[in-house]
Amino acid sequence: MKHETKIDGTTVIVTFSGEIDLEHSPKAREVLLDGLDKGRSMIVDMSGVNVIDSSGVASLLEAFQLARNKGMDFYIAAITDPVFRVFKLARLETVFDIVDSVADGMDKV
């Protein structure tokens, strides 16, 4: 898994690529939680993620819940078909605020 964090105004944009699985989810969690302290909203760009498992989903859910508790906007952008299938299986497509692109997320914050 690779990651990049950028700040655009008060929005933290975290971009992941590769696999967010049991091996990589602790780092993904660390990156997400660290980012929550740096802005007032977060967009997670998943366009490069081809695999996610339950540990990766748990990292996203934890960050989502913490963001909501802080009153922050939290969007997941540009999810790939394999990731969407996992979200749909767990019925998370109705939990997360999913946008088509980072630009769409920026329009909402």
C-alpha positions in Angstrom: 0.0 0.0 0.0 1.1 3.5 -0.8 -0.3 6.7 0.6 -0.1 10.4 0.2 -1.6 13.1 2.4 -2.2 16.7 1.1 -3.9 19.6 2.7 -6.1 21.9 0.6 -7.3 24.8 2.8 -9.0 23.0 5.7 -9.5 19.7 3.9 -7.2 16.8 4.3 -7.0 14.6 1.2 -5.6 11.1 1.8 -4.8 9.1 -1.3 -4.3 5.3 -1.0 -3.2 2.9 -3.7 -2.6 -0.9 -3.7 -4.1 -3.1 -1.0 -5.6 -2.1 2.3 -5.5 -5.5 4.0 -4.5 -7.0 7.3 -0.8 -6.3 6.5 -1.4 -2.7 5.6 -4.4 -1.6 7.6 -2.5 -0.5 10.7 -0.6 2.0 8.6 -3.8 3.1 6.8 -5.4 3.6 10.2 -2.5 5.7 11.5 -2.5 7.8 8.3 -6.3 8.4 8.6 -6.3 9.2 12.3 -3.3 11.5 11.9 -5.1 13.4 9.1 -8.1 14.0 11.3 -6.0 16.3 13.5 -4.9 18.4 10.5 -8.1 19.8 9.1 -11.9 20.3 9.3 -12.8 17.8 6.6 -11.3 14.7 5.0 -11.6 13.1 1.6 -10.1 9.6 1.2 -9.2 9.0 -2.5 -9.6 5.2 -3.1 -9.1 5.4 -6.9 -5.9 3.3 -6.7 -7.1 0.7 -4.2 -7.7 -2.7 -5.8 -8.1 -4.8 -2.6 -9.7 -4.1 0.8 -10.5 -6.5 3.5 -12.4 -6.3 6.8 -9.4 -4.8 8.6 -9.2 -2.0 6.0 -12.9 -1.4 6.2 -12.5 -1.2 10.0 -9.8 1.5 9.6 -12.1 3.5 7.4 -15.1 3.1 9.7 -13.1 4.2 12.8 -11.9 7.3 11.0 -15.4 8.0 9.7 -16.9 7.7 13.2 -14.1 9.9 14.8 -14.6 12.5 12.1 -18.4 12.6 12.7 -17.8 12.9 16.5 -15.6 15.9 15.8 -18.2 17.5 13.5 -16.0 16.9 10.4 -17.1 16.1 6.9 -15.7 12.7 5.7 -16.0 11.6 2.1 -14.7 8.5 0.3 -13.9 9.3 -3.3 -13.4 7.4 -6.5 -13.9 3.8 -5.2 -13.0 1.0 -7.6 -15.4 -1.8 -8.4 -13.6 -4.4 -6.2 -13.8 -2.0 -3.2 -17.4 -1.1 -4.0 -18.4 -4.8 -4.0 -16.9 -5.2 -0.5 -18.8 -2.0 0.7 -22.0 -3.3 -0.9 -21.6 -6.7 0.7 -21.3 -5.1 4.1 -24.0 -2.5 3.2 -21.5 0.3 3.8 -22.4 2.1 0.7 -25.3 3.5 2.7 -23.1 4.4 5.7 -20.2 6.2 4.0 -20.6 9.4 2.1 -19.3 8.3 -1.3 -18.4 10.8 -4.1 -17.3 10.1 -7.6 -14.1 12.1 -7.3 -11.9 14.2 -5.0 -13.2 17.3 -6.9 -16.8 16.3 -6.1 -15.8 16.0 -2.4 -14.2 19.4 -2.5 -17.4 20.8 -3.9 -19.3 19.5 -0.8 -17.0 20.7 2.0 
